[in-house]
């Protein structure tokens, strides 16, 4: 499996792009603004999108992707998400006001988007690739994802605050190699504010990592725009034993 980072920022500004991860050529994990940098031809190769949650910085490009390459695709784009996420997109985005309801257009038999509900712990198999939603704790219903090639696994936390079930799930992954995890706020924001908004600080991340019983390559993502350097300094101070790295757009991981 080959994962390409199209976007990994907590917001926009300059070259910053919000979260979108291209898995091989046909799967997108989250559909933030990073997905907009794909060419039309590469958009047309997409078969599946897996969403962690409904917030726009992770889902906003779903209808745009379906629309942009519709004349090349000639087939629906398969969107996998929690039932609550699907309901939120249909009610608030694909509602005929913000965007047409592409789940029934151009026809119910051949729509631009086809939704597939999923639940934490239920693995989706696409050939030899296994994609498993994991528990996450955010301000709206959300999941993380384990991307398993068979020989190694890449876990992406999505948006989450400290979540005991998430770390329990990680400890069960025998071939865990990479952990891409958000650290949105500086410690000064406070643990209460981070928990209520469903995000992590360096201190909360360190608390979670203390429960991890496996070695892992730690990749930090989703930092507030303009605060990346200070956030990474706090992560390094709190979690230095894991040698954390700042995830960057354009990086590729083969596992």
N, C-alpha and C positions, 0 to 999 in steps of 0.2 A: 504494500500500500504506500502511496505517495501523497503526502499532505502539503499543500502550498498555502501559505498565509497571504490572503488577499487583503485582510484588514484585521486589526487587533487593538484598536484604540477605544478609549472610553468616550470619545466625542470626535468632532471634526475640527478643521482648521488647518490650512496649508495642505500638506501631503497626508494628513491623518485620515484614516478610513476606519469605519466601525466594522464590527466583527463579521468576517466571512472566511471560511476555510474550504478550500477546494480539495476534495479527496479523489485521487486519481483524476479522471477527466469528466466523470459523470455524476458526482455527488457533491452537494454543497452542504456544509454544516453552518447554519445560520446564514442570513441573507441581509447583512448590513451593507453599508455603502461601498465596501471593498469589492463587492460583486459587480459593481458598475464598471470596473476597469477591465473586465473580460471583453474580448471581441465578440461580435455577434456570432461568429462561427463557433467560438468556444461556449457561448451561452446555449447554442443549439445542441451541444453535446450533453448538456445536463439532463439527467433522468430523474434525480431525486434531490429534495431539499429536506434536511432534518433541522427543525427549529428547537432551540432550548426553551424559548418563551415568546410572548407576544410583543414585547416592547419594540418600538420602531427601529432602534439601533441594531436590532437583531433580525427583524422580520420585514422591514420597510421595502426591501427590493424584491419581495416575492412577486407582486403583480407586475412590476416593471420588467423583471426577467421573463415572465411568461409572455408579456406583450412584445418585448423587443425582438425576440427570435421566433415568434409564432409562425411567420411565413416559412421559416427554415425547419421548424420542429415537426409540424404535421402530427403532433401527438401531445397528450397532456403532460404537464409537469407534476410529478408525484411529490406531494408535501406531507411529511410525517411530523406529527406533533401531538402533544397532549390534547384530549378532547376540549379542555378549557381554553387552550391556545387557539384551536380551530374555531371555537365559538366566538372568541374575541375578535379574530380576524374577519369573520363573516359579518359580525354585528357592526364593527367599527371601521373596517377598511373596505371590504368587498360588499358594500351596502347600497350601491347604486348612486351614492353621493360623493364619497371620497374616491371610489373606483367601482367600475362595473363588477358584478358578481361573476368572476371567472370560473367559479365552480359549476356554473350551469350555462355559461356562454363560451363559444358561440352556440352550443347546444348541450342539453343535459347528457346526451350520449357521447359527445366528443368535446368536453370542456377544455379550456386552457389549463386549468388546475384541478387536480384530483387529490382530495385529502384522505389521509390514512391515520386514524387515531392510534396512539401508542400509550404504553404505561411503563413506569419504572420497573426495570428488571426483565422486561420482555424483549428478547433479542430479535432484531431484524437481520435476516441473512440475505446477502446479495452476492451470489456466487460463493467464493471462499471468504468473503468479507463479512464480519459480524459487527453490528452496531447495536449497542445496548444502552438504553437510557438508565441513568443512575439518579439517586435522590439528590435534590438540591433544595435550598431554602432561600427563596427570594420574596419580593413584595407581591408578586403574582405567581400563579402556578408555574413551575419551571423544572427542568431536568438538566443533568450533566450528560455527557456521552462517553462511553468507552468504545474506541475504534480498534478492533482486534483483527490482525492479519493472520493469526494463528501462531506466528513466531514471536510477536511482540504486540503490546497494546499502548495506545496513545489516549489519555483521558483529558477531556476538556470540561472544565467545571461549569461553563456557562456563567450566568450571574448568580452568586450565592453568598450568603453570609456563613458563619460557622455552622456546620451541619454534621452532627454526629453520624447520621446514617451514611453520608457521603464517604467519610473516612473508613467506616466499617466495610463499605462496598469496595473501596480501593484495596484494603488489606486482603480481599478475596481474589484479587487479580494476580495470578501467579506470574504472568509474563509482562507485568507493568514495566514500561520503560520511560515514558514521558508523562508529565503532568503539567498541563497548561491551565493556570488558575488565575482568576481575577484578584487584583488588589486595587480597588477603586479609590479608597480614601487614605489620606494621611492619618497618622495616629491622633493628631489634634482634633479630628472630627469627632472622636469619642466612640467607644464601643457601642453605646446605646444607640447613637445615630446610625452607625453602620448596620447594626442588627435590624433596626426598624425599617431601613431602606433596602435591606436584603443584600448587603455588600460586605466586603472584607477590608480590614486594615492590616498592616504588617503584624501587629500584635495578635489579631485574631487568626491570621494565617499561621503564625508560629504555634498558637494553641492547637490548631488542627494538625499541623505537621508533627507535633509531639505524639499524636496517636498513630502516625503512619509507621508500619512495621516493615516496610520494604524500601530499598534504595530506588531513587527516581531522579531523572533529569528534570529540574524544576524551571518552568517557563512562566514568567509573569506577564499578565495581559490586563487590558481594560482599565488603565490608569487614567485619572482625570487629565484632560489636556492642559499642558503647561506645567504640570506638577510631576511629570514622569521621573525627572532626575532625583527629586527629593523623595518620592515614593520608593524608588529603587534603593536609595541609601537606607531607608528605614527597613525595607525587606532584607537587605544584606546584613544589617545590624541584628535583626531578629532571627533570621533564618540562614545565616551564613554557612552553617554546616552542610546545607544542601546545594551550595554554590549556585544560587538563583541567577537566571539570565533574563534580561528583558527580551520578550518576544518582539520581532520586527517584521514588518510587511516585506514580502518577498522571500522569506525563509522557506526552505523545503525540508521535510523530514521523510525519510524512507524507513519503513519498519515492517 
